[in-house]
Amino acid sequence: MKKVLLLFLILPLLFCPAFVVAQINESDTLNFKARLSTTGFWQGGNVETLIFRAKSDISFKTLKRWVFKTQNSYVYQEFGKQKADEDILSLNFLYFNPERTVYPLMLGFVSTNFRREIDLRSLLGLGVTFQILNKQRNWLKLSISSEYEQTDFAQANFNLSEYNGDSSIDTFRGTVWINGKYQLFDKKIILTHESYVQPSLQQSNNYRWQADVGLEFPLSKFFNFKINYLHTFESVVIAGQKQEDQFLTFGFTLKSY
């Protein structure tokens, strides 16, 4: 766990050397924006439980019309001192003219998942974003993209028998993304949401979705208290595993703006 935590802290530095300290709007006029949020839960005594989640969001202008955004998250769960989850996810986007109502994007993802026995998953694709709402306090976006995905599992025995025998599953996917941010009650509460549906374009029974919802309560200009709910689903998993996961965590967000 210590090595992965160190990787999570170093990874944003690799993408942006100026970063020294959850969700960022790449269409903002600022040249650089950064957020770091940590949430978790711990219980000791008869039942020992540890849940920790950290997420960093960084965006900056690389050229006059190009904006790079990277979102990196780390999830760790432990029950009775037995590791149950240890996941890394790095989402990276390159946008062209993101101040427009409609603009193109390129994306590249890398992830691992301990409980689902995913050694490495990578995606590379292209898409387009539509700004449905773009106000100073509130914004809502819809994106559509297509990707090529390769997933390497630790074994080749799945819940759907047609995938058995090969520990690597490759496919083309189409993805619909929806994300937004709203400042409510005179900025006393900030609601954020980020979700996607990601079916395979080749196999109808191979699909996944995720919903990530957060409530933040500003404590100062750069520091918020945060409640976060994450719900994920994957149709193709290792045999004997459940397809759904849910996390409810509490913590703080640190931002640069």
C-alpha positions as CSV (number, residue, x, y, z in Angstrom):
1,M,0.0,0.0,0.0
2,K,2.8,2.4,0.8
3,K,4.3,2.1,-2.7
4,V,0.9,2.7,-4.3
5,L,0.3,5.8,-2.1
6,L,3.7,7.1,-3.1
7,L,2.8,6.5,-6.8
8,F,-0.5,8.4,-6.4
9,L,1.3,11.4,-4.9
10,I,4.0,11.4,-7.5
11,L,1.7,10.8,-10.6
12,P,0.2,14.3,-10.6
13,L,3.7,15.8,-10.5
14,L,4.6,13.9,-13.6
15,F,1.7,15.4,-15.5
16,C,2.3,18.9,-14.2
17,P,5.6,20.0,-12.5
18,A,4.0,23.2,-11.1
19,F,1.6,21.2,-8.9
20,V,2.8,21.6,-5.3
21,V,-0.1,21.2,-3.1
22,A,-12.7,16.8,-7.6
23,Q,-13.9,18.0,-10.5
24,I,-12.6,20.6,-12.8
25,N,-14.2,22.4,-15.7
26,E,-11.7,22.4,-18.6
27,S,-13.6,25.3,-20.2
28,D,-12.6,27.8,-17.5
29,T,-10.4,30.7,-18.5
30,L,-7.7,30.0,-15.8
31,N,-4.5,28.6,-17.2
32,F,-4.0,26.2,-14.3
33,K,-6.4,24.6,-11.8
34,A,-5.9,21.8,-9.3
35,R,-7.9,19.9,-6.7
36,L,-7.0,17.2,-4.2
37,S,-9.7,15.4,-2.2
38,T,-9.4,12.6,0.3
39,T,-12.3,10.7,1.9
40,G,-12.4,7.7,4.1
41,F,-13.9,5.6,6.9
42,W,-12.2,3.8,9.8
43,Q,-13.7,1.6,12.5
44,G,-11.8,-0.3,15.2
45,G,-12.6,-2.7,18.0
46,N,-14.6,-5.9,17.4
47,V,-14.9,-5.1,13.6
48,E,-11.9,-3.4,12.1
49,T,-12.7,-1.5,8.8
50,L,-10.6,0.9,6.8
51,I,-11.8,2.6,3.6
52,F,-9.7,5.3,2.0
53,R,-10.2,7.2,-1.3
54,A,-8.0,10.0,-2.8
55,K,-8.6,11.9,-6.0
56,S,-6.6,14.6,-7.7
57,D,-7.8,16.7,-10.7
58,I,-5.5,19.0,-12.6
59,S,-6.0,21.0,-15.8
60,F,-3.7,23.4,-17.6
61,K,-3.3,25.0,-21.0
62,T,-0.5,23.4,-23.0
63,L,-0.9,25.7,-26.1
64,K,-3.2,28.6,-26.9
65,R,-6.2,26.4,-27.8
66,W,-5.3,23.1,-26.1
67,V,-6.2,22.1,-22.5
68,F,-4.8,18.9,-20.8
69,K,-6.8,17.5,-17.9
70,T,-5.8,14.5,-15.7
71,Q,-7.9,12.8,-13.0
72,N,-6.1,10.3,-10.8
73,S,-7.8,8.3,-8.0
74,Y,-6.8,5.7,-5.5
75,V,-9.1,3.4,-3.5
76,Y,-8.1,1.1,-0.6
77,Q,-10.3,-1.1,1.6
78,E,-9.3,-3.3,4.4
79,F,-11.6,-5.5,6.7
80,G,-10.1,-7.2,9.7
81,K,-6.6,-6.3,8.5
82,Q,-7.3,-8.2,5.3
83,K,-6.9,-6.2,2.1
84,A,-10.2,-6.2,0.1
85,D,-9.5,-3.5,-2.5
86,E,-6.6,-1.5,-3.9
87,D,-7.4,0.3,-7.1
88,I,-5.7,2.9,-9.2
89,L,-7.4,4.9,-12.0
90,S,-5.8,7.5,-14.2
91,L,-8.0,9.4,-16.7
92,N,-6.3,11.8,-19.1
93,F,-7.9,14.1,-21.6
94,L,-6.7,16.6,-24.3
95,Y,-9.2,19.2,-25.4
96,F,-9.2,21.5,-28.4
97,N,-11.0,24.9,-28.0
98,P,-12.9,23.8,-24.8
99,E,-14.4,27.3,-24.5
100,R,-16.7,26.5,-27.4
101,T,-20.2,24.9,-27.1
102,V,-19.0,21.8,-29.0
103,Y,-15.3,20.7,-29.0
104,P,-13.3,17.5,-29.7
105,L,-11.2,15.5,-27.2
106,M,-8.6,12.7,-27.1
107,L,-8.5,10.4,-24.1
108,G,-6.2,7.8,-22.6
109,F,-7.0,5.7,-19.4
110,V,-4.9,3.3,-17.3
111,S,-6.3,1.4,-14.3
112,T,-5.8,-1.6,-12.0
113,N,-8.2,-3.3,-9.6
114,F,-7.2,-5.7,-6.8
115,R,-10.6,-7.3,-6.0
116,R,-11.6,-7.7,-9.6
117,E,-8.2,-9.2,-10.3
118,I,-7.5,-6.7,-13.1
119,D,-3.7,-6.5,-13.6
120,L,-3.9,-3.7,-16.1
121,R,-6.6,-2.0,-18.2
122,S,-5.9,0.6,-20.8
123,L,-8.1,2.6,-23.2
124,L,-7.3,5.0,-26.0
125,G,-9.9,7.0,-28.0
126,L,-11.5,10.1,-29.4
127,G,-14.7,12.0,-28.8
128,V,-16.7,15.2,-28.6
129,T,-18.1,17.3,-25.7
130,F,-21.3,19.3,-25.7
131,Q,-21.7,22.1,-23.2
132,I,-25.4,22.0,-22.1
133,L,-25.0,24.6,-19.3
134,N,-22.0,26.9,-18.9
135,K,-22.6,29.5,-16.1
136,Q,-20.1,31.0,-13.6
137,R,-21.5,28.9,-10.7
138,N,-23.1,26.0,-12.5
139,W,-22.2,23.8,-15.5
140,L,-23.3,20.6,-17.2
141,K,-21.6,18.6,-20.0
142,L,-22.4,15.6,-22.2
143,S,-19.6,13.8,-24.0
144,I,-19.6,10.9,-26.5
145,S,-16.5,9.0,-27.3
146,S,-15.2,5.7,-28.8
147,E,-12.2,3.8,-27.4
148,Y,-10.1,0.7,-27.9
149,E,-9.7,-1.2,-24.7
150,Q,-7.4,-4.0,-23.5
151,T,-7.9,-5.6,-20.1
152,D,-5.5,-8.2,-18.6
153,F,-7.0,-10.3,-15.8
154,A,-5.1,-12.5,-13.3
155,Q,-7.0,-15.5,-14.4
156,A,-9.3,-16.7,-17.2
157,N,-12.4,-18.0,-15.5
158,F,-15.3,-15.5,-15.8
159,N,-19.0,-15.3,-14.8
160,L,-19.9,-15.4,-18.5
161,S,-18.5,-18.7,-19.8
162,E,-18.0,-17.5,-23.4
163,Y,-15.0,-15.4,-22.2
164,N,-13.3,-18.4,-20.4
165,G,-9.8,-19.5,-21.5
166,D,-8.2,-16.1,-22.3
167,S,-7.1,-13.8,-19.5
168,S,-7.0,-10.8,-21.9
169,I,-10.2,-9.2,-23.2
170,D,-9.9,-6.6,-26.0
171,T,-12.8,-4.7,-27.5
172,F,-14.0,-1.4,-29.0
173,R,-16.3,0.6,-26.8
174,G,-18.6,3.6,-27.1
175,T,-19.0,5.8,-24.0
176,V,-21.6,8.4,-23.0
177,W,-20.4,10.8,-20.2
178,I,-22.4,13.2,-18.1
179,N,-20.8,15.5,-15.5
180,G,-21.7,18.7,-13.8
181,K,-21.2,21.0,-10.9
182,Y,-23.8,23.3,-9.1
183,Q,-23.4,25.8,-6.3
184,L,-26.5,25.8,-4.1
185,F,-27.9,28.0,-1.3
186,D,-25.5,30.9,-2.0
187,K,-22.4,28.7,-2.4
188,K,-23.0,27.0,1.0
189,I,-23.3,23.6,-0.7
190,I,-21.6,22.3,-3.9
191,L,-23.1,19.4,-5.7
192,T,-20.9,17.5,-8.3
193,H,-21.7,14.4,-10.3
194,E,-19.7,12.4,-12.9
195,S,-21.1,9.3,-14.6
196,Y,-20.7,7.2,-17.7
197,V,-22.2,4.2,-19.5
198,Q,-19.6,2.2,-21.5
199,P,-20.9,-0.7,-23.7
200,S,-18.8,-2.8,-26.0
201,L,-19.4,-2.2,-29.7
202,Q,-18.7,-5.9,-30.4
203,Q,-20.2,-7.9,-27.5
204,S,-23.7,-6.9,-26.2
205,N,-23.1,-8.6,-22.9
206,N,-19.9,-6.7,-22.2
207,Y,-20.6,-3.3,-20.6
208,R,-20.0,-1.2,-17.5
209,W,-21.3,2.0,-15.9
210,Q,-20.3,4.3,-13.0
211,A,-21.9,7.0,-11.0
212,D,-19.9,9.4,-8.8
213,V,-21.8,12.0,-6.7
214,G,-20.3,14.4,-4.2
215,L,-21.5,17.1,-1.7
216,E,-19.1,19.7,-0.6
217,F,-19.4,22.2,2.2
218,P,-16.9,25.1,1.9
219,L,-14.9,25.8,5.1
220,S,-12.7,28.4,3.5
221,K,-11.8,29.6,-0.1
222,F,-9.5,26.6,-0.7
223,F,-10.8,24.0,1.7
224,N,-14.1,22.0,1.7
225,F,-15.6,19.2,3.7
226,K,-16.8,16.4,1.3
227,I,-19.3,13.5,1.3
228,N,-18.8,11.2,-1.7
229,Y,-20.9,8.3,-3.1
230,L,-19.4,6.0,-5.8
231,H,-21.4,3.2,-7.5
232,T,-19.8,1.0,-10.2
233,F,-21.0,-2.0,-12.3
234,E,-19.2,-4.4,-14.6
235,S,-21.0,-7.1,-16.5
236,V,-17.9,-9.3,-17.1
237,V,-16.1,-10.2,-13.9
238,I,-14.0,-13.1,-12.5
239,A,-16.3,-16.1,-11.6
240,G,-17.7,-15.8,-8.1
241,Q,-17.4,-12.0,-7.9
242,K,-20.2,-9.6,-7.6
243,Q,-20.7,-7.2,-10.5
244,E,-21.5,-4.1,-8.3
245,D,-19.5,-2.0,-5.8
246,Q,-20.6,0.9,-3.7
247,F,-18.6,3.4,-1.6
248,L,-19.8,6.1,0.8
249,T,-16.9,8.1,2.2
250,F,-16.3,11.4,4.1
251,G,-13.3,13.7,3.9
252,F,-11.9,17.0,2.6
253,T,-11.0,18.8,-0.7
254,L,-8.1,21.1,-1.2
255,K,-8.1,23.3,-4.3
256,S,-5.8,26.0,-5.9
257,Y,-8.6,28.4,-7.0
